[in-house]
Amino acid sequence: MKILVVLAHPEHQSFNGAMFRTAVATLSADGHEVRTSDLHAMNFDPVSGRHNFLSAKDPDYFKQQIEEMHATETYGFAEDIESEIQKLEWCELMIWQFPLWWFGLPAILKGWVDRVFAMGRTYGGDRIYANGVFKGKRALLSLTTGGPASAYVKGAFNGDIQAILRPVQRGMLQFVGFDVLAPQITYGPVRLEQDARVERLAAYAERLKNIASEKPCDVGIY
């Protein structure tokens, strides 16, 4: 299987870094073809603008979606965007590894989506959701939180983790056609003893050994 693993954490010695390395090593050892996007190591620029493109449809007024459509028609995406889009088109499974910051994606990962999920190339017209460009591909969120699991249930002070993740799983991944697997969530790794961290990494590796046969989860429509 062709797998893209995206890392959005600035510290490689973090638990997110360990999860990233575990995924790459486990999947590669099992014979999968793995490519990566280590966004901080790449110095990926999360800010959109005219630098996304090699030319301009309208040089006097910038509307990103219009320029994305133009770039799709003219092979006009900047090299950093084109290479990431090609990874999306290549992969059969995409894994995002990130810490949950302010109830959402880190800025570098959200900016990656803003720039790489380009209209015309990755969605547009009726090519969304069940008819999305990436129909038949799957995606997995692997994330860490600052708080314990008990803080992320209905009625708790942080609320239901599934509701928190829905804008990402439904509004980003399913929107462009990905089937979404159940998220891999490590709650409060900073508070875990080393043995517990090792156990979490081993459990993740074990899950990944069977990832090819996993079925998508239901993230809800409403």
C-alpha positions in Angstrom: 0.0 0.0 0.0 1.1 3.6 -0.7 1.1 5.6 2.5 1.7 9.3 3.1 2.6 10.3 6.7 2.4 14.0 7.5 4.0 15.3 10.7 3.1 18.7 12.2 5.2 19.1 15.3 8.4 21.2 15.7 10.2 18.8 18.1 11.3 15.4 16.9 12.0 14.2 20.4 8.3 14.8 21.3 5.8 12.0 21.6 4.4 13.1 18.3 7.9 12.6 16.8 8.0 9.1 18.3 4.6 8.3 16.9 5.7 9.6 13.5 8.9 7.4 13.6 6.9 4.4 14.8 4.5 4.8 11.9 7.2 5.1 9.2 9.3 2.2 10.6 6.3 -0.1 11.2 4.7 0.5 7.8 8.0 0.3 5.9 8.9 -3.0 7.7 5.6 -4.5 6.6 6.4 -3.8 3.0 4.3 -0.6 2.4 5.7 2.2 0.3 5.9 5.2 2.6 6.4 8.9 1.8 6.5 11.6 4.4 5.9 15.3 4.8 7.7 16.5 7.9 6.3 20.1 7.7 8.6 21.8 10.2 11.7 20.0 8.8 10.6 21.1 5.3 10.1 24.7 6.5 6.7 24.5 4.9 5.2 28.0 4.5 1.6 27.8 5.8 0.6 31.2 4.5 -1.3 31.3 1.2 -0.8 34.0 -1.4 0.3 34.5 -5.0 3.4 32.5 -4.2 1.2 29.4 -4.5 1.2 29.9 -8.2 3.6 30.3 -11.2 1.3 32.7 -13.0 -1.8 34.8 -12.4 -5.3 34.6 -13.8 -6.1 38.0 -12.4 -3.0 40.0 -11.4 -5.1 42.9 -10.1 -7.3 41.0 -7.6 -6.4 37.9 -5.7 -9.0 35.3 -5.2 -7.4 32.0 -4.3 -9.9 29.6 -5.7 -9.9 31.3 -9.1 -6.1 31.1 -9.1 -6.3 27.5 -8.1 -8.6 26.7 -10.9 -6.3 28.5 -13.3 -3.2 26.7 -12.0 -5.1 23.4 -12.4 -5.7 24.2 -16.1 -2.2 25.5 -16.8 0.0 23.2 -14.6 0.7 26.4 -12.7 1.2 25.4 -9.0 4.5 26.5 -7.3 6.9 23.6 -6.8 6.3 23.2 -3.0 2.5 22.9 -3.6 2.8 20.7 -6.7 5.0 18.2 -4.9 2.5 17.9 -2.0 -0.5 17.6 -4.2 1.3 14.8 -6.1 1.8 13.0 -2.7 -2.0 13.2 -2.1 -2.7 11.8 -5.6 -0.1 9.1 -5.1 -1.1 7.7 -1.7 -3.8 5.2 -0.8 -3.7 6.0 2.9 -2.8 9.4 4.5 -1.9 9.7 8.2 -1.7 13.1 9.9 0.4 13.1 13.1 -0.1 16.2 15.2 -0.9 17.7 18.7 -4.3 19.1 19.2 -3.7 22.8 19.7 -6.6 25.2 20.7 -9.1 22.5 19.7 -7.8 22.3 16.2 -4.9 21.7 13.9 -1.5 23.3 14.4 -1.2 26.4 12.1 1.4 24.7 9.9 -0.9 21.8 9.2 -4.0 23.9 8.7 -1.9 26.1 6.3 -0.8 23.0 4.5 -4.5 22.1 3.9 -5.2 25.7 2.9 -2.5 25.7 0.2 -2.5 22.0 -0.9 -6.3 21.2 -1.0 -6.6 23.3 -4.1 -9.9 23.9 -5.9 -9.9 22.2 -9.3 -7.1 19.8 -8.5 -8.5 18.3 -5.2 -12.2 19.3 -5.3 -14.7 21.3 -7.2 -18.2 21.1 -8.7 -19.8 17.9 -7.7 -16.5 16.3 -6.9 -16.9 16.5 -3.1 -17.8 14.0 -0.3 -19.0 10.7 -1.8 -17.9 11.9 -5.3 -14.7 13.5 -4.1 -11.5 13.5 -6.0 -9.9 11.1 -3.5 -12.7 8.6 -3.4 -11.4 5.2 -2.5 -8.5 6.6 -0.4 -8.4 6.5 3.4 -7.2 8.9 6.0 -6.2 8.6 9.7 -5.7 11.3 12.3 -3.1 10.4 14.9 -3.0 13.1 17.6 -2.1 13.9 21.1 -4.0 16.1 23.6 -2.9 18.1 26.6 -5.7 16.8 28.9 -6.8 13.4 30.0 -9.4 11.2 28.2 -12.0 12.2 30.9 -11.8 15.8 29.7 -12.9 14.9 26.2 -16.3 13.3 26.6 -19.8 14.8 26.3 -20.5 16.9 29.4 -16.8 17.3 30.3 -15.1 20.7 30.3 -13.4 20.2 26.9 -16.4 18.4 25.4 -16.7 15.4 23.0 -13.5 14.7 21.2 -15.5 13.4 18.2 -17.2 16.8 17.9 -13.9 18.6 18.2 -12.5 16.5 15.3 -15.5 16.7 13.1 -14.5 19.9 11.2 -11.3 18.1 10.2 -12.6 14.6 9.5 -15.8 15.7 7.8 -15.0 19.3 6.6 -11.6 18.6 5.2 -10.9 14.8 4.7 -14.3 13.6 3.7 -15.0 16.8 1.8 -12.3 15.8 -0.8 -13.3 12.2 -0.8 -11.2 10.4 1.8 -12.8 7.6 3.9 -11.9 8.3 7.5 -10.6 5.7 9.9 -11.1 5.9 13.7 -8.7 8.4 15.1 -5.6 7.3 17.1 -5.7 9.5 20.2 -3.1 9.6 22.9 -4.4 11.6 25.8 -2.0 13.6 27.9 1.3 11.9 26.9 3.3 14.5 28.9 1.7 13.0 32.1 2.5 9.4 31.2 5.3 7.4 32.7 7.9 6.1 30.2 6.5 2.5 30.4 3.0 3.8 29.5 4.4 5.8 26.6 6.2 2.7 25.3 2.9 0.8 25.6 1.1 3.4 23.6 3.7 3.3 20.8 3.5 -0.5 20.7 -0.3 -0.5 20.5 -0.1 2.0 17.6 2.4 -0.2 15.8 0.2 -3.2 16.3 -2.8 -1.3 14.9 -0.7 -0.2 11.9 0.2 -3.8 11.1 -3.5 -4.4 10.3 -4.3 -1.0 8.9 -4.9 -2.3 5.3 -8.0 -4.2 6.5 -9.5 -1.5 8.7 -12.9 -0.2 7.8 -13.9 3.6 7.8 -15.7 5.0 10.8 -18.8 7.0 10.9 -18.0 10.7 11.6 -21.6 11.8 11.2 -23.2 13.9 8.5 -24.9 16.6 10.6 
